[in-house]
Amino acid sequence: MMRPRPALLLSLGLFAGCLAPGMGTISMDLTISGGQVLRLDLSSKGGFVPQENSDVTIGAAVLHVDDKTKQGYYNFSFLEKQNEPPRKVTVEDVTDETPVTWAVDTQPELHNRAWDWTTHRFEPNEKTLPWIYQIENGVRVYRFTIVTKDGRTLVMYGAQSYTAQIKSYLRLLYGIDKPPPKTF
């Protein structure tokens, strides 16, 4: 029997059904670290519209669960349209008051025009993933700071929605949600 993959389930949890097909996009204002208000677009297909400019298109910003070790890790990626490796890439979770740095790549490489980064494995707990303990639906915002080959600094954002159900599923996968002991 095939088990559902966590990444697939997380992707399916993206504001599914938020907009009717053919309605285009709507904008959502989110306050991020430093009090900045960031406007992101939601598509009629569910999920956030990837930010892009003439240089890059932001791709993945996804939390994964290692089935065997029950450890977490993130995957971040973007497409470099000019196929020129940047000088440096930093990715931070800027959802909360204090940014959390998840990636610093000082020697970025492109594979088929794409930059891809998988973080170190980490134990899920209130320090590393405090937001999965919040029962309500939520959005995580990730800031990609890209120093281009010619020295320009691009600041772009990727966002991922996590429904209350997905957070509950993550806690279950990580072994954080334990059923209460039975009392007779």
C-alpha positions, 0 to 999 in steps of 0.5 A: 500500500502506498503511503501519502508523501508528506511533501505532497500532502503539504502541497495539497494543503495550500489554501485549497479551494480558496478561490474558484477556478478562473477568478485570477488572483487575490492579494494578501498582506502579511506582516513580517520581521521588522514590521514590514507589510508584504503583499503576496498573491494567491492564485485561483489554483490555491497557493501563492503565486511565485515571485519573479523578476527578469533574473529569477523565479522563486520556487520551493520553500517546503518543510519535509519529514524524514520518514525514518528518522522523524527529523525535519528539513527544508528545501528551497529553490529558485530558477535563475533565468540568465543561467549565471550562478549568483555570488551568494544566497541566503534564505530566512524565515521572516514570518515572526518578529525575529528572522531565522536563517535556514540557508547561507550558500556562499558558493552557489551552483546551478543545475539546469538553471536552478539553485536548490538547497536542502537544510541540515536535519533537525529535531522538531520541537518548540524551538525549531518549529514553534509554529506547528504547535499553533492550532490555527491555519498559518502562512510561513514567509521566506526571504530569498536574498540573492547577490547576483554575479554582477553584484546586485542584491535581489530580495524576493519572497516565497510563502507556504500555507500550512492548514491546521490539519497539515500542522496536526499531521506534521505533529503526528509524523514527528511523534509530537502528538501522542494519544492520551493514555487510556484510563478506565 
